[in-house]
């Protein structure tokens, strides 16, 4: 089976893949959505549980205003409509780790309506993905099954933690697009400070919806809005990795095509992803909205706020990744690729801007994305743990700019800075690494190299490229300290090239 971005080839013809993601992003907040209990990750079992979270009789929820503000901020970052009137509903189902027997969520009237974000694909193409809605809801607890051979345990620390469920439109057409969308969404909420995006801690995860349909049906769906053209979808729950999201889409698309081409039907069902095998497996048949018996929560009034409050929040939004990327290209002269790499993470972007301040943006980008990021990856560190600061790296670039050291020596100095610490200027001084710019000293080395290599001198007329050999010999003899530009100029004059 071969693949293009839009079509998959099966035994009976071409198929289109249709993908939608429901991303659950934990709101960055000290307290939970309807109680004052801590939402901090890593506490011992059932340490962050209030009477409200445990659904004790007579306990009533009280909305956390800061969580509402975070949802509005996220909606604005998604270029979405903010609904100044919304409502909380009860979503009824039973799990042992859901003490109320229902989840407080939003159904017909969410806090955030339609929006959109742009994603960039590996080939440089930019496409727009629609956002259907964002609503607030409380998380459930966690069932633990591996502490006893006969008993299950329940940890309610997550019970009541505020979640934003961000629902996309079925606009993604491949595994690459699904992964790019999830990655971009993570970047946006991190820039906004509304979710930390720590997938390994469960603070951001996706329910991945996949369906396949015969080639041409997606266009029919676009023209009519009738979902029958898209085929029956499956939903793979709680995917907490961008890489796993890509694997789920690829696997589900192949599986569904094989089932359909064998004469089978796709059941609407909820599935789980097995990381070890790279396959999905059935969890349960998929519920519809009526199965949850939604109704307005009688303990909570509708959520109302003013447009003026929304406007105040909008004024405080940070520069978002797309705007930052375009500024890097326009003002600092970066390539679209480098600008995208640096803008995709706020911490990386902030580091780069400190390095680039008052310096050549392209040179700063080359050092940050090259040697610096390479050293981070090799050491398994993030920027916060880097032994080289932005100011130190900027100081190194200054020494290249003013001719104190060459680019080659700068790499040696960077390695010393990384391993031993210290400022670039002090290292250069202490180790005698200053670039030789004295043309007299360089000319002496050139004369010695020419005198010792008459055969190579004789070859210059027939093979001008031999000049490069002489440059290498001079640089070697000078310990890499000779100014490369001066070396070239002197050699050209001496050899008549």
C-alpha positions as CSV (number, residue, x, y, z in Angstrom):
1,X,0.0,0.0,0.0
2,X,1.6,3.3,-1.1
3,X,0.7,6.6,0.4
4,X,0.4,10.2,-0.7
5,X,-0.8,13.0,1.5
6,X,-4.4,12.9,0.3
7,X,-4.9,9.3,-0.9
8,X,-4.2,5.8,0.1
9,X,-4.1,3.1,-2.5
10,X,-5.9,-0.1,-1.7
11,X,-6.6,-3.3,-3.6
12,X,-9.8,-1.9,-5.1
13,X,-8.9,1.7,-5.6
14,X,-7.9,4.9,-3.9
15,X,-9.2,6.0,-0.5
16,X,-9.2,9.2,1.4
17,X,-8.4,9.5,5.0
18,X,-10.3,11.9,7.2
19,X,-9.0,12.9,10.7
20,X,-10.4,15.0,13.5
21,X,-8.8,15.5,17.0
22,X,-10.4,16.1,20.3
23,X,-7.6,17.4,22.4
24,X,-7.9,17.5,26.2
25,X,-5.6,20.2,27.6
26,X,-5.3,20.6,31.4
27,X,-5.7,24.3,32.3
28,X,-2.6,25.8,34.0
29,X,-4.2,26.7,37.3
30,X,-3.2,26.2,41.0
31,X,-6.7,25.1,41.9
32,X,-9.3,22.8,40.3
33,X,-12.3,23.9,38.2
34,X,-15.0,23.8,40.9
35,X,-13.0,23.5,44.2
36,X,-10.0,25.1,45.9
37,X,-8.1,21.8,46.0
38,X,-4.6,21.9,44.5
39,X,-4.2,20.8,40.9
40,X,-0.4,20.2,41.2
41,X,1.0,17.1,39.6
42,X,3.0,14.5,41.5
43,X,1.2,14.5,44.9
44,X,0.7,11.2,46.8
45,X,-2.6,9.3,46.1
46,X,-5.7,11.2,47.2
47,X,-3.7,14.1,48.7
48,X,-5.3,16.8,46.5
49,X,-9.0,16.0,47.1
50,X,-11.6,18.3,48.6
51,X,-15.1,17.3,49.7
52,X,-16.4,18.6,46.4
53,X,-14.0,16.5,44.4
54,X,-15.1,13.4,46.4
55,X,-18.8,14.2,45.8
56,X,-19.7,14.3,49.5
57,X,-23.4,14.9,50.1
58,X,-24.4,18.6,50.1
59,X,-21.2,19.8,48.4
60,X,-21.7,22.3,45.7
61,X,-19.4,23.4,42.9
62,X,-18.1,27.0,42.6
63,X,-16.5,28.1,39.3
64,X,-12.9,29.0,39.2
65,X,-12.7,32.4,37.5
66,X,-9.1,32.0,36.5
67,X,-9.9,28.8,34.6
68,X,-12.5,30.7,32.7
69,X,-10.0,33.4,31.9
70,X,-7.5,30.7,30.7
71,X,-10.2,29.2,28.4
72,X,-10.9,32.7,26.9
73,X,-7.2,33.3,26.4
74,X,-6.9,30.0,24.5
75,X,-9.9,30.7,22.4
76,X,-8.4,34.1,21.4
77,X,-5.2,32.3,20.5
78,X,-7.2,30.0,18.2
79,X,-8.8,32.9,16.4
80,X,-12.1,31.7,17.7
81,X,-15.4,33.2,18.7
82,X,-15.8,33.8,22.4
83,X,-19.3,33.2,23.7
84,X,-20.1,35.6,26.5
85,X,-22.9,33.3,27.6
86,X,-22.3,29.6,28.0
87,X,-23.7,26.8,30.2
88,X,-22.5,23.8,32.1
89,X,-24.2,20.4,31.7
90,X,-24.1,17.1,33.4
91,X,-22.7,14.2,31.3
92,X,-23.9,11.1,32.9
93,X,-21.9,7.9,33.0
94,X,-20.5,5.5,35.6
95,X,-16.9,4.9,36.3
96,X,-15.4,4.0,39.7
97,X,-13.1,7.0,39.5
98,X,-16.0,9.4,38.8
99,X,-17.4,9.8,42.3
100,X,-20.4,12.0,41.3
101,X,-21.7,9.5,38.7
102,X,-21.5,12.4,36.1
103,X,-19.0,14.8,34.7
104,X,-19.6,18.6,34.7
105,X,-19.0,19.6,31.1
106,X,-20.4,21.8,28.3
107,X,-22.5,20.4,25.6
108,X,-24.7,22.7,23.4
109,X,-23.4,26.0,24.7
110,X,-19.6,26.0,25.0
111,X,-17.5,29.0,26.1
112,X,-15.6,29.1,22.8
113,X,-17.0,28.6,19.3
114,X,-15.5,28.2,15.9
115,X,-11.9,29.2,15.2
116,X,-8.9,28.1,13.1
117,X,-5.1,27.6,13.1
118,X,-2.5,27.3,10.4
119,X,-0.2,24.3,10.2
120,X,2.9,23.9,8.2
121,X,3.7,20.5,6.6
122,X,7.1,19.0,5.9
123,X,7.1,20.1,2.3
124,X,6.5,23.7,3.4
125,X,2.8,23.8,2.4
126,X,0.6,25.7,4.9
127,X,-3.0,24.7,5.4
128,X,-5.8,25.9,7.7
129,X,-7.5,23.6,10.2
130,X,-10.9,24.6,11.5
131,X,-11.7,24.5,15.2
132,X,-15.3,23.4,16.0
133,X,-15.3,24.5,19.7
134,X,-13.5,24.6,23.0
135,X,-15.4,23.8,26.2
136,X,-14.5,23.5,29.8
137,X,-15.0,20.4,31.8
138,X,-13.7,18.6,34.9
139,X,-11.4,15.6,34.7
140,X,-12.2,12.2,36.3
141,X,-9.9,10.4,38.8
142,X,-7.7,7.5,38.0
143,X,-8.2,3.7,38.5
144,X,-5.1,1.8,39.5
145,X,-5.1,-1.9,38.8
146,X,-1.5,-3.0,39.4
147,X,-1.2,-2.7,43.2
148,X,-3.1,-5.9,44.1
149,X,-3.9,-9.1,42.2
150,X,-7.6,-8.9,43.3
151,X,-8.4,-5.3,44.0
152,X,-8.4,-2.0,42.1
153,X,-7.6,1.3,43.7
154,X,-8.9,4.8,43.0
155,X,-6.8,8.0,43.1
156,X,-9.0,11.1,43.0
157,X,-6.2,13.7,42.7
158,X,-7.2,14.4,39.1
159,X,-10.9,14.5,39.9
160,X,-12.2,18.0,39.2
161,X,-9.0,19.2,37.5
162,X,-9.9,21.8,34.8
163,X,-9.7,20.6,31.2
164,X,-10.2,22.4,28.0
165,X,-11.5,20.1,25.3
166,X,-10.5,21.5,21.9
167,X,-12.4,19.9,19.1
168,X,-11.2,20.2,15.5
169,X,-13.2,20.0,12.4
170,X,-12.6,16.9,10.1
171,X,-10.1,19.0,8.1
172,X,-7.0,16.8,8.4
173,X,-6.3,14.3,5.6
174,X,-3.3,12.4,6.7
175,X,-1.2,11.3,9.6
176,X,1.3,14.1,8.9
177,X,-1.4,16.7,9.1
178,X,-2.8,15.2,12.3
179,X,0.6,15.2,14.0
180,X,1.3,18.7,12.7
181,X,-2.0,20.0,14.1
182,X,-1.4,18.4,17.5
183,X,2.1,19.9,17.7
184,X,0.9,23.4,16.7
185,X,-1.9,23.3,19.2
186,X,0.6,22.4,21.9
187,X,2.9,25.2,20.8
188,X,0.0,27.7,21.0
189,X,-1.2,26.8,24.5
190,X,2.4,26.8,25.8
191,X,2.9,30.3,24.4
192,X,-0.3,31.5,26.0
193,X,0.6,29.8,29.3
194,X,-2.8,28.1,29.4
195,X,-1.5,24.6,29.5
196,X,2.0,23.3,30.1
197,X,1.7,20.7,27.4
198,X,3.5,18.0,29.4
199,X,2.1,15.0,27.6
200,X,4.1,12.5,29.8
201,X,2.2,13.8,32.8
202,X,-1.2,13.5,31.1
203,X,-1.8,17.3,30.9
204,X,-2.4,17.1,27.2
205,X,-3.8,14.2,25.3
206,X,-5.9,13.5,22.2
207,X,-8.8,11.4,21.2
208,X,-8.0,10.6,17.6
209,X,-11.0,10.2,15.2
210,X,-10.3,8.4,11.9
211,X,-12.4,7.4,9.0
212,X,-11.8,6.4,5.4
213,X,-13.9,6.9,2.3
214,X,-13.6,6.3,-1.5
215,X,-11.7,9.0,-3.4
216,X,-13.9,11.9,-4.2
217,X,-16.2,11.6,-1.2
218,X,-14.5,14.2,0.8
219,X,-15.3,16.9,-1.8
220,X,-18.9,15.7,-1.7
221,X,-18.9,16.2,2.1
222,X,-17.5,19.7,1.6
223,X,-20.2,20.6,-0.9
224,X,-23.1,19.1,1.1
225,X,-22.0,19.0,4.8
226,X,-23.4,15.4,4.9
227,X,-21.1,13.3,7.1
228,X,-22.4,10.1,5.4
229,X,-19.8,10.7,2.7
230,X,-16.9,10.4,5.2
231,X,-17.5,6.8,6.4
232,X,-17.9,5.5,9.9
233,X,-15.2,6.8,12.3
234,X,-13.4,5.2,15.2
235,X,-12.1,7.1,18.2
236,X,-8.8,6.1,19.7
237,X,-8.7,7.5,23.3
238,X,-6.0,9.2,25.3
239,X,-3.1,9.4,22.9
240,X,-0.4,11.3,24.7
241,X,2.3,11.7,22.1
242,X,2.6,13.4,18.7
243,X,4.5,10.4,17.4
244,X,1.8,8.1,18.6
245,X,-0.9,10.3,17.0
246,X,0.8,9.7,13.7
247,X,1.0,6.0,14.3
248,X,-2.7,5.7,15.3
249,X,-3.8,7.5,12.1
250,X,-1.6,5.4,9.9
251,X,-2.7,2.1,11.5
252,X,-6.4,2.9,11.7
253,X,-6.5,4.0,8.0
254,X,-4.8,0.8,6.8
255,X,-7.0,-1.3,9.1
256,X,-10.3,0.2,8.0
257,X,-9.4,0.0,4.3
258,X,-8.6,-3.7,4.7
259,X,-11.9,-4.3,6.5
260,X,-13.9,-2.5,3.9
261,X,-12.1,-4.1,0.9
262,X,-12.7,-7.6,2.5
263,X,-16.5,-6.8,2.5
264,X,-16.7,-5.9,6.2
265,X,-18.1,-2.8,7.9
266,X,-16.5,-0.4,10.2
267,X,-18.2,-0.2,13.6
268,X,-18.4,3.1,15.4
269,X,-16.3,2.3,18.4
270,X,-13.8,3.6,21.0
271,X,-10.4,2.1,20.7
272,X,-7.1,2.1,22.6
273,X,-3.5,2.4,21.2
274,X,-1.1,-0.3,22.2
275,X,2.4,1.3,22.3
276,X,4.2,-2.0,22.3
277,X,2.6,-3.3,19.1
278,X,1.8,0.0,17.3
279,X,-1.8,-1.2,16.9
280,X,-5.2,-0.1,18.1
281,X,-7.7,-2.5,19.8
282,X,-11.4,-2.2,20.7
283,X,-12.3,-0.8,24.1
284,X,-16.1,-0.4,23.8
285,X,-18.8,0.6,21.3
286,X,-18.9,4.3,20.8
287,X,-21.6,6.3,22.7
288,X,-23.6,9.0,21.2
289,X,-24.7,12.2,22.9
290,X,-28.1,10.7,23.9
291,X,-26.3,7.9,25.8
292,X,-24.9,10.5,28.2
293,X,-28.3,12.0,29.0
294,X,-27.0,15.6,29.0
295,X,-28.9,18.2,30.9
296,X,-28.1,21.6,32.4
297,X,-26.3,21.3,35.7
298,X,-28.8,22.6,38.3
299,X,-26.0,23.6,40.7
300,X,-24.4,26.1,38.4
301,X,-25.9,29.2,36.8
302,X,-25.1,30.0,33.2
303,X,-21.6,31.5,32.8
304,X,-21.9,35.1,31.7
305,X,-19.2,37.8,31.3
306,X,-18.7,41.0,29.4
307,X,-17.1,41.7,26.1
308,X,-15.0,44.3,27.8
309,X,-13.4,41.6,29.9
310,X,-12.6,39.6,26.8
311,X,-11.1,42.7,25.2
312,X,-8.9,43.3,28.3
313,X,-7.7,39.7,28.1
314,X,-6.9,40.1,24.4
315,X,-4.7,43.1,25.1
316,X,-2.5,41.0,27.3
317,X,-1.9,38.1,24.9
318,X,1.7,37.4,24.1
319,X,3.1,37.4,20.5
320,X,2.0,34.0,19.1
321,X,4.2,31.6,17.1
322,X,2.9,32.6,13.6
323,X,3.4,36.3,14.3
324,X,6.8,35.6,15.8
325,X,7.9,33.5,12.8
326,X,6.9,36.2,10.3
327,X,8.8,38.8,12.3
328,X,11.9,36.7,12.4
329,X,11.7,36.4,8.6
330,X,10.9,40.1,7.9
331,X,13.1,41.8,10.6
332,X,15.9,39.4,11.2
333,X,16.3,37.9,7.7
334,X,15.8,34.3,8.7
335,X,14.8,31.6,6.3
336,X,11.3,30.3,6.7
337,X,12.6,27.0,8.0
338,X,14.9,28.5,10.7
339,X,12.1,30.9,11.7
340,X,9.7,28.1,12.1
341,X,12.1,26.0,14.1
342,X,12.9,28.8,16.5
343,X,9.3,30.1,16.8
344,X,7.7,26.6,17.5
345,X,8.8,26.7,21.2
346,X,8.6,29.9,23.3
347,X,11.6,29.1,25.4
348,X,13.7,28.5,22.3
349,X,12.4,31.7,20.7
350,X,13.2,33.7,23.8
351,X,16.7,32.3,24.0
352,X,17.3,33.1,20.3
353,X,16.1,36.7,20.6
354,X,18.5,37.3,23.5
355,X,21.4,35.9,21.4
356,X,20.3,37.9,18.3
357,X,19.8,41.2,20.1
358,X,22.1,43.8,18.5
359,X,23.7,41.1,16.3
360,X,23.3,39.5,12.8
361,X,20.1,37.4,13.0
362,X,21.2,34.8,10.5
363,X,24.5,34.2,12.3
364,X,22.7,34.0,15.7
365,X,20.2,31.5,14.2
366,X,22.9,29.4,12.7
367,X,24.6,29.1,16.1
368,X,21.4,28.5,18.1
369,X,19.9,25.9,15.7
370,X,23.3,24.3,15.0
371,X,25.9,24.0,17.7
372,X,23.7,25.0,20.6
373,X,20.7,22.8,19.9
374,X,23.0,20.0,18.9
375,X,24.8,20.2,22.2
376,X,21.4,20.2,24.1
377,X,20.2,17.1,22.2
378,X,23.4,15.2,22.8
379,X,23.4,16.0,26.5
380,X,19.6,15.4,26.8
381,X,19.0,18.8,28.3
382,X,16.4,21.5,27.8
383,X,17.3,25.2,27.6
384,X,16.8,25.7,31.4
385,X,19.5,23.2,32.0
386,X,22.0,24.6,29.5
387,X,25.5,25.4,30.9
388,X,25.8,28.1,28.2
389,X,23.6,31.1,28.6
390,X,22.2,33.4,25.8
391,X,24.6,36.1,27.0
392,X,27.6,33.8,26.8
393,X,26.7,32.6,23.3
394,X,26.1,36.2,22.2
395,X,29.6,37.1,23.5
396,X,31.1,34.3,21.4
397,X,29.4,35.6,18.3
398,X,30.8,39.1,19.1
399,X,34.3,37.7,19.0
400,X,33.7,36.3,15.5
401,X,32.2,39.5,14.3
402,X,35.1,41.7,15.5
403,X,37.7,39.3,14.0
404,X,39.1,38.2,17.4
405,X,38.6,34.6,16.5
406,X,37.6,32.6,13.4
407,X,34.5,30.5,13.0
408,X,36.6,27.4,13.4
409,X,38.2,28.5,16.6
410,X,34.7,29.6,17.8
411,X,33.6,26.0,17.8
412,X,36.5,25.0,20.0
413,X,35.7,27.9,22.4
414,X,32.0,26.8,22.5
415,X,33.0,23.3,23.4
416,X,35.2,24.6,26.3
417,X,32.3,26.9,27.4
418,X,29.9,23.9,27.3
419,X,32.2,21.6,29.3
420,X,34.0,24.0,31.7
421,X,31.9,27.2,31.7
422,X,33.3,30.7,31.5
423,X,33.0,33.7,29.1
424,X,34.3,33.4,25.6
425,X,36.6,36.4,25.8
426,X,38.3,35.0,28.9
427,X,38.7,31.6,27.4
428,X,40.3,33.0,24.2
429,X,42.7,35.1,26.2
430,X,43.7,32.4,28.6
431,X,44.3,29.8,25.9
432,X,45.9,32.1,23.4
433,X,43.3,31.5,20.7
434,X,43.2,35.0,19.2
435,X,43.1,35.1,15.5
436,X,46.3,36.1,13.8
437,X,45.6,39.2,11.7
438,X,49.2,40.4,11.4
439,X,49.7,40.1,7.6
440,X,53.5,40.0,8.2
441,X,53.2,36.9,10.4
442,X,50.8,35.2,8.0
443,X,53.1,36.1,5.0
444,X,56.0,34.5,6.7
445,X,54.0,31.2,7.1
446,X,52.9,31.4,3.5
447,X,56.5,31.9,2.2
448,X,57.6,28.8,4.2
449,X,54.8,26.6,2.8
450,X,55.5,27.7,-0.8
451,X,59.2,27.1,-0.4
452,X,58.6,23.6,1.0
453,X,56.2,22.6,-1.8
454,X,57.5,23.4,-5.2
455,X,55.6,20.6,-6.9
456,X,52.2,22.0,-5.7
457,X,53.3,25.5,-6.7
458,X,54.0,24.2,-10.2
459,X,50.5,22.6,-10.4
460,X,48.7,25.9,-9.6
461,X,48.6,27.1,-13.3
462,X,47.0,23.8,-14.5
463,X,44.9,23.2,-11.4
464,X,43.8,26.4,-9.7
465,X,41.9,24.4,-7.1
466,X,45.3,23.4,-5.6
467,X,44.9,26.8,-3.9
468,X,42.7,25.2,-1.4
469,X,45.5,22.8,-0.3
470,X,47.7,25.8,0.4
471,X,45.0,27.4,2.5
472,X,44.7,24.3,4.5
473,X,48.4,24.0,5.1
474,X,48.7,27.6,6.2
475,X,45.8,27.3,8.6
476,X,47.3,24.1,10.0
477,X,50.7,25.7,10.5
478,X,49.1,28.6,12.3
479,X,47.1,26.4,14.6
480,X,43.9,27.5,12.9
481,X,44.5,31.1,14.2
482,X,45.3,32.8,10.9
483,X,42.6,35.1,9.5
484,X,41.2,33.0,6.5
485,X,40.5,36.1,4.4
486,X,44.1,37.4,4.8
487,X,45.5,33.9,4.0
488,X,43.5,33.8,0.8
489,X,44.6,37.3,-0.3
490,X,48.3,36.7,0.4
491,X,48.3,33.3,-1.3
492,X,46.6,34.7,-4.4
493,X,49.2,37.4,-4.6
494,X,52.2,35.1,-4.0
495,X,50.9,32.3,-6.4
496,X,49.6,34.6,-9.1
497,X,46.1,33.1,-9.0
